[in-house]
Amino acid sequence: MNLICAILFGAALFAATTALAPPPPAGGPEPGVPGPTQPGAPPQMAPMAAPSASATVDPQMLARAKDWFAQLQAGKVDRSQLSTSAGANLTDATIANAQSVIGALGPPVSFVQQQAGTQGAISYAIYLVTFRDGKKLDFLFAVDKDGKIASLGLGTPH
């Protein structure tokens, strides 16, 4: 499936893409310590702190992600669970688009965590969702410190 349905917004997208970035090359400056500069060269900035990642599956996060995936498949979501920014970005058109992509695929046969971590006050997980016909999707699910959903995303697996 080459179609990507973006429901990505807020810090969780940043967290997921930052977490997938390769580590800095060996032999570079210590994290947080600027390296030497040459005369006339702009000063070097310390690298950004990488999000902390976890291989441990959080059963509550997994259960909520599965529930929200089903809500998106049905095209009916509980907006009371969304953060303010997520609620503003998750339009009726976006929900309808997500439903058109995943609604007819049927219930997932597997929902496997590929990555999880935190970035600031956002906790996120990326799940590989597999369907009976063999189709697979990545599903990004992120919550803020208050337990409100901060980001959702559907995409082709990497």
ROBA-414526 format. One line per 10 residues: number of its first residue (from 1); their letters; for each residue y, x, z of C-alpha. Coordinates in pm, 1 decimal, padded with zeros to 6 digits. Example, Ala and Ser with C-alpha at 12.3 -4.5 7.8 and 13.67 -1.06 7.14 Angstrom:
REM ROBA-414526
1) as) -00450.0:01230.0:00780.0; -00106.0:01367.0:00714.0
REM end
This chain:
REM ROBA-414526
1) mnlicailfg) 00000.0:00000.0:00000.0; 00319.3:00168.5:-00118.8; 00552.1:-00096.3:00016.1; 00743.4:00005.8:00324.8; 00899.9:-00265.3:00532.0; 01168.5:-00110.9:00746.3; 01246.8:-00279.0:01072.0; 01365.3:00047.4:01211.6; 01669.0:00068.3:01427.9; 01810.3:00254.0:01722.3
11) aalfaattal) 01694.7:00562.4:01903.5; 01322.0:00508.2:01857.4; 01341.3:00592.9:01488.2; 01525.3:00910.1:01581.9; 01266.5:00981.3:01849.6; 00975.4:00935.7:01611.6; 01121.9:01153.3:01338.9; 01232.3:01420.9:01585.8; 00886.0:01425.1:01739.7; 00732.3:01488.3:01398.0
21) appppaggpe) 00963.1:01781.8:01321.0; 00798.9:02125.1:01311.9; 00867.0:02359.5:01603.3; 01129.7:02630.8:01556.6; 01003.0:02957.8:01408.4; 00854.5:03212.2:01648.4; 01079.3:03494.7:01755.8; 01388.9:03275.9:01763.4; 01615.3:03235.1:02063.2; 01491.6:03068.2:02377.0
31) pgvpgptqpg) 01551.1:02692.2:02374.3; 01899.2:02620.5:02504.7; 02015.2:02981.0:02454.8; 02232.0:03046.6:02150.8; 02124.8:03340.7:01939.3; 02344.7:03632.7:01838.6; 02598.4:03577.9:01566.0; 02731.5:03816.8:01308.1; 03104.0:03878.9:01280.0; 03264.6:03599.5:01081.8
41) appqmapmaa) 02954.8:03377.7:01107.2; 02984.4:03038.2:01273.4; 02842.3:03026.5:01624.8; 02483.9:02908.2:01652.7; 02408.9:02597.0:01848.0; 02114.7:02556.0:02079.9; 01833.8:02341.8:01934.3; 01805.3:01981.9:02047.7; 01547.1:01911.5:02313.0; 01231.9:01765.6:02162.8
51) psasatvdpq) 01107.0:01435.5:02298.8; 00820.7:01458.1:02540.8; 00494.4:01345.5:02382.2; 00183.1:01201.0:02539.3; -00169.8:01160.6:02409.8; -00249.3:00913.4:02687.4; -00264.1:00551.2:02575.8; -00057.1:00315.5:02790.5; -00261.8:-00008.6:02802.6; 00046.6:-00224.7:02868.1
61) mlarakdwfa) 00236.7:-00070.6:02576.8; -00066.4:-00116.0:02350.7; -00104.9:-00481.4:02453.6; 00264.2:-00551.9:02387.7; 00251.2:-00371.0:02053.2; -00049.9:-00578.9:01945.2; 00125.5:-00897.3:02057.3; 00441.8:-00808.7:01864.6; 00244.8:-00714.0:01556.1; 00085.3:-01060.3:01566.9
71) qlqagkvdrs) 00429.5:-01219.7:01612.8; 00556.3:-01036.6:01304.2; 00248.7:-01144.8:01107.6; 00322.5:-01505.4:01204.5; 00694.5:-01469.3:01128.7; 00787.0:-01601.6:01472.2; 00917.9:-01363.4:01738.1; 01030.8:-01402.6:02098.7; 01386.8:-01272.0:02074.1; 01426.5:-01277.4:02454.6
81) qlstsaganl) 01214.8:-00960.7:02466.3; 01453.8:-00764.3:02240.8; 01727.4:-00527.3:02353.2; 02080.4:-00621.0:02246.2; 02087.0:-00377.7:01953.7; 01733.4:-00463.3:01842.5; 01817.1:-00833.4:01854.5; 02121.5:-00776.7:01635.9; 01920.0:-00578.9:01379.7; 01609.8:-00795.3:01363.7
91) tdatianaqs) 01740.1:-01064.8:01130.6; 01551.1:-01368.6:01005.3; 01533.9:-01199.4:00664.4; 01379.6:-00887.1:00818.0; 01119.9:-01095.7:00999.3; 01040.2:-01284.8:00678.3; 01006.6:-00952.9:00492.1; 00768.8:-00817.1:00757.5; 00563.9:-01136.6:00742.6; 00538.6:-01111.5:00363.9
101) vigalgppvs) 00402.2:-00755.8:00397.2; 00153.6:-00806.5:00681.5; 00104.2:-01181.1:00722.3; -00183.0:-01220.7:00478.2; -00372.3:-00908.4:00590.4; -00543.8:-01093.9:00873.3; -00600.3:-00965.7:01223.3; -00626.0:-00587.9:01256.6; -00975.9:-00444.8:01305.7; -00832.1:-00138.8:01481.7
111) fvqqqagtqg) -00505.4:-00042.9:01646.7; -00514.5:00331.9:01725.3; -00233.3:00527.7:01888.0; -00132.6:00825.1:01673.9; 00160.0:00946.1:01879.4; 00358.7:00846.9:02187.5; 00646.1:00987.5:02382.9; 00989.8:00939.2:02528.2; 01338.2:01017.1:02405.3; 01598.4:00959.8:02670.5
121) aisyaiylvt) 01549.3:00606.4:02802.1; 01325.0:00500.3:02510.4; 00943.6:00509.3:02527.5; 00765.8:00476.8:02194.2; 00423.8:00478.1:02034.4; 00312.1:00491.6:01673.4; -00013.1:00310.4:01600.9; -00236.8:00327.3:01295.1; -00329.5:-00032.7:01220.7; -00637.8:-00090.9:01002.8
131) frdgkkldfl) -00740.8:-00419.3:00842.2; -01073.7:-00561.8:00724.4; -00997.3:-00477.7:00358.2; -00935.4:-00111.2:00450.2; -00555.0:-00123.5:00423.9; -00370.3:00080.8:00685.9; -00016.1:00073.1:00821.8; 00181.7:00268.4:01076.4; 00344.7:00051.3:01341.6; 00626.2:00193.4:01554.1
141) favdkdgkia) 00682.3:00014.0:01884.5; 00950.8:00125.2:02129.9; 01088.3:-00010.1:02457.5; 01391.4:00081.7:02664.2; 01405.1:00159.0:03036.1; 01441.1:-00213.1:03112.9; 01123.8:-00300.7:02920.7; 01318.3:-00458.7:02633.9; 01197.1:-00384.2:02282.4; 01429.4:-00123.3:02134.6
151) slglgtph) 01265.1:-00069.8:01795.2; 00990.1:-00189.6:01564.6; 00878.5:-00035.1:01239.4; 00617.9:-00076.3:00966.8; 00534.9:00190.6:00715.2; 00271.7:00365.5:00511.7; 00058.3:00608.4:00713.4; 00130.9:00978.1:00679.5
REM end
